[in-house]
Amino acid sequence: MHLRFTAADEEFRAQVADWLSENLVGEFAAVRGRGGPGDEHCFVEERKAWEQRLAEGGWTCIGWPEAWGGRNASIEQQVIFNEEYARAGGPGRVGHIGETLMGPTLLAFGSDAQKKRYLPGIKSGRDLWCQGYSEPSAGSDLANVRTRAIFDEPSQRWRISGQKVWTSLAHESDYVFVIARTDPQQKSHKGLGFFLIAMDQPGVTVRPITQLTGTAEFNEVFFDDAVCSAEDIIGEPGDGWKVAMGLLGFERGVSTLGQQMLFQTELDEIIRIAKSNGSAQDPAIRQRIAEAHIGLRAMRFNSLRMLSGVADDASLGREAMIYKLYWSSWHRNLGKLAMDVLGPDAELLLDGPYELGRLQSLFLFTRADTIYGGTNQIQRNIIAERALGMPKEPRGTAT
Amino acid sequence: MDFTFSDDQLSFRDALHAMLVGEVTTDRIRSRWDTDSGTDEALLQQIQAFGFGSMLVPESLDGLGLDLVDFVLLAEACGRAALPEPVVESAMVVTPLLVDVLDRGLGNGFVQEVLDGLIAGTTSVAVAHPINPCVNFAHRADWLLLEHGDELHLIHRDSTTLKSHKSVDPSRRLASVTFDPSSDTQIANGEAGAKLWRATLNRGALASAAQLLGLTQGIIDQCIQYSTDRHQFGRAIGVNQAVKHLMADVAVQLEYVKPVVYRAAYTAAVSPDRADFAVSHAKIAAARAAMLAARNSIQLHGAMGYTWECDLQIWVKRCWALAREWGDDGFHKNRMHEWLLRPNALLGPEFTFGRRSITDSVDVA
């Protein structure tokens, strides 16, 4: 154990910080600190342009191999990049699904032709991706997808029909990756395929879903005989579940360090308000602020511990399974603390029709944190069943 | 000692609940969101027909002569329906304040007239206590009861300045109020004024607590339905312990809050001067249960619970608003601390319902 960054790492950190401070100016000054969770609907055009600026600087996909335009950056460097990015107020990345999910999946499972076709667009910040997993009847029970993919022999194309839901950034994306049923005889995780589909075609319709914050960040996506070519399936029909789960495994947690910088910014803001409106005098509030700080430090240490020793593509250890439950619960409590620090002002909006203040937005958005990407209930099952090896919860018959 | 409600009290509550279930649909609540007034005047007439205007007015002033214990179940029913109109505050906070003013021989020529209008349902009045930064539905009030130090002023809305604020709960219509206090508008001051404001705070907190009870029940109702209807892994999600325990935890809290709120209503009715700690306990406990219900219900509904389309938001946003109105958790906990840590605090079993009177043979809660 050596708990310090190397001189080379510190040099890298300075390089990242310098580049960001030189580039988050002018047309990009307005996007500082914007477009994060709960704010993803803001400054979309500016953030798309920002992706390209990042790419020109060589700061997209830094963990990818150099052969595909990356920097082959170490885990430590990826951590440092994410931390400095968040500290500089780098805007929410509209390209993150392509960079952190689709790219690594193509690198691991894709054919050379698929890599050549899709990786450059992700790397350059030109092509944005979204994720077509959840469906109305396939949420926690993801394997219950009903979207169908049928191979049309005459045209040599796949035809996709069905509905996806909770699709973040679908309305801004160029492509969607979709798990769809290739074998209608099979239920659950068998008989699925993993498809790469262009959004701009007659068979794809996007309808935004308004959240209880009054804003719309995710969507319903309807596929009505949408098409993709025979080459746009990753692996074989029937491999879909394996690819889909592999993709989730690529979120190795480096972005969690950046997320924690955002949390730190939020906590700093709460402390600032508590000092200025007098609630910092309240012993109960003081205790909760201290607890929030303690929780965030522990979160950071555990993330660094989690990432230590993952030098190759080996999957994360069981300590990674606790992360979602921990941060979502911590963040939820932070939202409640923010409201209690605001006191009676917590109810008042900035403006009509439904413009939330930053901390109100935090509070409301943390209600979603414990749901998306696997609810806290599902996370506890994963911890109990997979990390601890306890008996599995019985399941019903898929209908 | 008897914690139960009479058959009359329960059937009155049931009749109101049945009416509200039919009339206060979520579609009609949402349609109020698009209007400036935020109210349904026809519904207000129906509620008036239940006697809300005169219920807490003594018979000597031409009212029905009921008390807060009679009313607490009705407030709960209004909360369960997530009723947007401020009828609970009007009946439970505004009207008793005017009655108190007249009881003490205070006021000016307008007080009786305004009370008569409230009883008849032709006048509406809102109260601005300094603990609340804003007044709900101040715009539709004809008269406002306003604070200036210990003074109590009754002033026509046209003589005040209202500034609108949007609430996190789209059903509410908030405004901050400014006015020029004068001897013409003052109806109480000094010690009497301070006492009136204190009693008003207690009735307001009690009104919130009772509605929060109902809101919590309303949330449980929806969660039971959803967890039965929604299927994952080939069965209703409610069969999973992780899901059903979310509601069991709320149910435990709710049942433990009910007697606390009912007891506070009793004390506020029978011995208002000593109701502070009972009301504060009620507000703390009811808000805590409601906040848990709000949190767990969104969780139970999964991503649906986070959408604008899902009606659950009508209830949870009201919980968030009412939990802070009339004193938040910190304010009421401080009142509890002060009472508990007094050198002569009386805490034994014989004081469960308050101070056993030494000079008085009657136990006055």
Interface residues (C-beta under 8 A of the other chain):
Chain A: S134 S137 G139 S140 D141 N144 V165 W166 I209 T210 Q211 L212 G214 S279 D282 A284 I285 R332 K336 M339 D340 G343 P344 D345 A346 E347 L348 L349 L350 D351 G352 P353 Y354 E355 L356 Q360 R367 A368 T370 I371 Y372 T375 N376 Q377 R380 N381 E393 R395 G396 T397 A398 T399
Chain B: I131 N132 P133 C134 H165 K166 S167 V168 D169 P170 R172 L174 H231 Q232 F233 G234 R235 I237 V239 N240 A242 V243 L246 M291 R295 I298 Q299 G302 A303 G305 Y306 T307 W308 E309 C310 Q313 V316 K317 W320 A321 R324 E325 D328 D329 G330 K333
